[in-house]
Amino acid sequence: MNNGEVRIVIEQLGGAGKLKAMLGVKTFITGDHGVSFGFKGSRKHNSCTINLTGSDTYDMKISKFTSGNESNVVEFKDCYCSQLKELFKDTTGLAMSL
């Protein structure tokens, strides 16, 4: 995923500024196929990874990292961008935007 595509995904989630303000995101980590970020405010989860698939849908993984161990993993496959915010909210209890 190039920087332009990562920027588009972040904008679809509400924008970097809103994600930083509402979820406490400090940094966005880009990968070959997506973006990952840590967040605050949920006891069950603190990490989210969103990857673009070959069919122009997204796979999203929400989990908790503690001392290098991953737990409470929830995965969604072949999601449309319009579903990402709601799936995130339903899983974490946190809204990505107002």
Secondary structure, 3 states (H helix, E strand, C coil): CCHHHHHHHHHHCCCHHHHHHHHCCCCEEECCCEEEEECCCCCCCCEEEEEECCCCCEEEEEEEEECCEEEEEEEEEEECHHHHHHHHHHHHCCCCCC
